[in-house]
């Protein structure tokens, strides 16, 4: 009888590892000092998987990708560096030493359609799950994985250290690569100016969305007290319409844009409260992209992070929860993140995702901008590794811009009950 772990391992095989660098060296003694916001994210990782049809895969050879990367990585030398610590303060910084990004080639005897139909938690096999450390100077910040399916289709996995930038930054990065492959001039990806380190003592309470954790040393991964599990489910346009009708009624205010993200999160917030043993999640964190102050293609952590608090979450009307999420105050949290992290010169370790139950709005991220020979991905899935015990809910655009894709990361013991509650609310379809 085949062991389950062995069966999963055999889904992807023939791994070949190489490195890819820029066509020009970055120069001597170049370093990058991450901001306080960047360092707040250093225990989190973004994992993206792009599925392409066999027609698109014809133009997605490893050689073509590497040739494009030689050019694309020249202005993005930061992602090729390795972390060091200041001998004086212990603060992490990136030594821009052209060590390169990792490149993994793999195969699978499954078809692309079979992969998409399987449990989406298995997508972790299609993207590197390597973390930074325990030897900082050997740990790549960006890894690619190209997996060939027996149908001729292919997946491209992007592993991106969140300390480099948020989901919009990683998406812009790989979308620009596709423009190089298409012989088009990509938009520039400017690096934001980093302010001088501020070591003044805090004058404000630590942000509610930020949690200090015990030191992890040079092994940069969130310490968990529970075994975390991920599951994904799509929400069709029909389901979204039913949700709007249920929560907003027959005649919602036409002058207001329907808050799809907040409606979804309001229902899930209540569902988690019903199944969580001990105390319900009264305080939640909301993360969304800041498109107003962001330079197009900027490689940074520019999210707006806020918190919302409610009582009796399990019993309140989910419309009220959605309203609270819409009316959240976004003026406080982010403005004090830097102060909290810089209070000891960036040496302490923090988490954001999973410090509270965290709702992440990726609806406006251009995940489908990575095109190959004019073909968009059939499907894109992005996830976060390193989520804390309170869990996270990620809301992504659905394929072809239709509906939504939701990734839920929670303690394993809560998953079964949550699925039952989601079915009651019409968000999760019966198998």
N, C-alpha and C positions, 0 to 999 in steps of 0.2 A: 504494500500500500504506500502511495507516494505521500510524503510529508507535506503539509500545507505550505510551510516556509520554503521547502524545496520547489514546490510547484510555482509559487510566486516568483522565486528567484529565476526560474526557467522561462518566465514570461519575456524577459529581456536578457539577452546573452551576447557573447562575442564582443565585450567591451574593449575598445582601443582608446588609449589615453595619449594625448599630445598637448603641446602648448602652442599658442599663437600670440604674436606680439605685433607691435607697430612697425611700419616701414622705416621710421626714423626714431632715433633715440631721443629721450626726453631731455637729456642734458645732465650735467653732474650736480650733485647735492641739491636736487629739487625735492621739496617736501610739501605736503598739504596738511594743514591743521584743521581737523573737522570742527564744526561749530558745536555748541552745546546741544542744539536740537539733533544734530547728527549722532552725537555720542549717546543721547537718550535712546536711540534706536539700535545701538550696536549689538544687542542680543537677539534681534529679529532679522529674518531673511525672507525675501520675496522669491517665490518659485512659480515660474510661468511655463505653460506648455501650449504650443501652437500646433494644431493639426492641419496638414495640407493634403489635398487630393493627389492622385498619381499624376495628373496633368501638371500640377504645380511642381511636384517633386522632380520632374525632369530638369528644371532649372535650379535645383537646390543641391548641387553636388558639394561635397566637402571642400574640394579645391576652390570652387567659386566663392564659397563663404569665406574661406581663409584669405583669398586674394582681396576680397572686399574689406575684411577686417584689418589687413595691413594698412589700408588707407584710413579707414574709419577710426582706428585706435590712435592715430597720430595726435589729433587734438584732444584725445581722451586718455592721455597717459596715466591719469590718476587711477583709473580702474585696473591698470596693470601693475600697480605698486603693491607693497606689503606693509603691514603695520609694524611699528616699533613703539617703544615707550621712551619718553624723555628720561634721561639719566637723573635729572634734577628733581622733577616732579612726579614722574610715573605716568604722565598724561599720554594717551595714545596719539600717534600721528602716522601719516602714510609716507613712507619713503618711496618716492617715485623712481624706482630703479629698473623699470622695464622688465620685470620678471614674467609678465605675460598673463593671459587668461588661459584657463584650462579648456580643452576641447575633447569631448567624449563621443565616440562613434559606437553605435549598438544596433542590434537587430531584434526583431520579434516575429514569431510565427503566427501571430494574430493579425487580423486585418484592422485597418483604421476604424471601420464601423464596429468591429467587435470591442475595440478599446473604448470607444465612446459609449457603448452599451453596457460596459462593465461598471462596477463600483468605482466612482471617480476618485476615491481615496488611493486607488492603485496608480494614479497618475504620478505619484511620487517616484515610481520606477522609471519615469521618462525624463526626469530632471535630477541633476546632482543634488544630493542633500548634505553636501559637505559644509561644515561650519568653520569659522575662524578659530585657530588654535588647535592644540595647546602650544604649538610653536608658531608664533605670530609671523615670523619671517619666512615661513614656508607655505602660508595659507593664502591661496588666491581669493580675490574678492568677487570675481565673475567667472562663471563656468557655463559652457554651452554643451548640450547633448543632442545629437542628431540620431534618431532611431528610425530605421527602415522597417516597414511592415510588409507582409507577404503579398499584399494587394498592390504594392507599388507606392502607396502613400507614405508619408513621413511625418514625424513630429520633431519640432525644435524646442528643446527645453532651455530656459534661461534661469540660472541661479544667480541672484543679485543680493549682495550684502546691503541691508537696509541703511547702514551707516553712510553709504554712498549717495542715497537719495530715495525718494518715495516711489510709489507705483507709476506716477506720471513720468518721473525721470527715467525709470527703467524701460517704460514703454517707448518714450521718445528715443532712447538709445537704440533699441533694436529696430524701431521703425526707420531710423536714419540709416542703419545698416542695409535695410532692404532697398533704400533709394540708391545707395552706392552700388548694390548688385544690379540694379536696373540702369546703371550708367547715368543716373540723375544726380544733380547737385543737391545734397541734403541740407536742411536748415542747420545753422550753427548751433552748437550746444554749449552756451557760455557757462563758465563756472562762476558762481556768485562770490562776491568778495566776503572774506571772513573777518569779522571784527576781532579786535585784540581780546585775549582772554581776560575775563573779569573775575577776580578772586575775592570780591567783597562779600561780606556776610549777607545772608538773606534778610531782607526787610519785609518780606511777605510770606505767608504760609506756603508750603510746598504745593504745587498744583495737584488737584485731586485726581487728575488723569495719569499722574506719574507715580510709580512705586519704586522705592529703593529696595533692592534685594541684597542678600548676603553676597559678599565678594565671590566672583567666579574665577578670579585670577586671569589666566590667559586662555581659558577655554570658554569662548563666547557663545553660550547658549543659555536660555532661560531655565532656571531650576524649577521643577514642578513637583508638587506634592501628590498630584493625581496623574494617572495615565490619560493622556489626551487623545481624542479620536476626531477625525474629520469626516464629514459626509456632505454631499452636494446634491442639490435638486434644482431643476428648472421651474420657473413660473411662467406659464404661457400668457400671451395677451388676453386670452379668454379668462384665465384665472385672475389676472390683474383687474379686468373689468368687473368681475364678480366681487373682488375685494373692495374696489372703489364703491360699488353699489351697496355693499353690506355696511361699510363704515361711513360713507359720505351721503348715502341716500340717493334718491332719484334725481335731485336737482342741486348738485354741488355748485358753489359760487363760480360762475364762468370767468370771473376776473382773476381768479387765483389758479395757479398751476397746481394740478393734483400732486401732492407730495408722495409719490410712489415709494421712495426710499423710506420715508418716515412711517407710512402705513404698514409696510412690510416689517419694519423693525419694531413698531408698536405691538404687533401681533406676536412676533417672536419673543419680545421682552416678556410679555405676559405668559407665554408658553413655558419659558425657562423658569419663571417664578413659580409656576404650578408644579414643576417636577423637581426643583432644587430642594434638597433636604437641608435642614438647618435654618438659614435665613435667606429670604428672597433677595434678588439683586435690586436694591432700591436706587443705587447710584450707577449710572452707566456713562460710558465715554462714547463720543461721536467723533469720527475722523472724516474729513472731506478735503478735497483739493482746493487750494487757494488759487483760483484762476485770475483774480483781479490784480494781484501784485507779482505774479509770476512771469518771468521772461520765457518766451516760447523755447522749449528745449532745455530749460535750466536744470542742471544736475544738482539737486539739493533736496532736503527734507522741508518742503514748503506747505505741509498740510495745516489745515486749521483744526485744532483739537479743542473740544469743549466737553462739558459734563452736564448731565441732567439728573435730577433726583425726584423720586415719587414715592408715595406710601401706598400700602395695600395694593401692590401691583397685580397680584393674582386675581383680585376681585374688581378692579376698576375697569371702566369701559375702555377698550383699546383705542377708541377715537381720542380719548383724553391723553393717552400716552403718546399717540402720534402728534397731537397738538403741542404737548410739552417738548417733543423732539424738534418740531418746526420752530418753536419760539425760544430755542436755546440761546443762551448768552455766550457769544464767541469772543468776548473782549478780554477775558482774564487768562485762561489757561496757557495759551501759547506765549503770551508776553512774559510769563515767569518761568517757562521751561529752562531757558538759558541760565537764569539766576540759580535755579535749583541744581543743575548739573555742574555749573561752574563754581559752586560754593566750596568745593574741594579740588578745584582745578581739573575737573573731568575724570577723576580717578575712580569714583564710586560707580556701581552698576545699578541700572534702572531698567524697568520695563514699562511699556505703554499698552500694547495689545495684551489684554487679559489681566491688567492691573485691576480694572473693573470689567464687567461685561461690556465688550467693545463692539460698536457698530461702525463698519467701514464703508463709506460711500465711494465706490469706484465706477459709478454709472457713466461719468463723463471722461473716463480714461480711454484713449484711442487704442484699445487692445487689438483691433482689427486693421490697424494701419500698417502692419508688417505684411507686405504683399510680395509674391514671387511670380514673375512673368504675368503680372496683371491679375493674378489669382489671390483673393483674400483667404485667410484661414477658414477652414470648415467650422472650426470650433476653437475657442481659447479658454483656458482655465488658469487662473492665478490663485495662489494660496500663500499663507504666511506660516513659516516655521518659527517656533520660539514663542508661542502664545502662552501667557500665564494662566493660572488655574481658573480664573473667572470666565475665560472663554472669549471668543470673538465671532462675529457674524459679518461676512463679506458679501456685498451686493455688487454684482458685475452686470454689464450688458449681455443680453442673450445673443446667440448666433444671428447674423443678418440684422442686428438691431431690434430683434423681436423679443419681447418679454425680458426676463431677468434670469441670471444664474446666481444662486445663493450657496455660499460655502459656510458651513457651521463647524467651529472647532470648540469642543466642550469636553469636560471630563467624561470618560467612557461610560461611567455609570448613569449618566443623564441622557444618553443618546436615545435609548429605546423609548423612554417616556416622552421625550421631546417629539419624536416622530409621530407618536400617537396623538399628541396635542395638535401638531401641525396638520394632521389628516382631518381632525375635527374642524379645523378652521379653514379647510379647503386649500391650504398652501402646498400640501404634499399629497400627491395622487396615490391611490391604492395600487399596490403591485399587481 
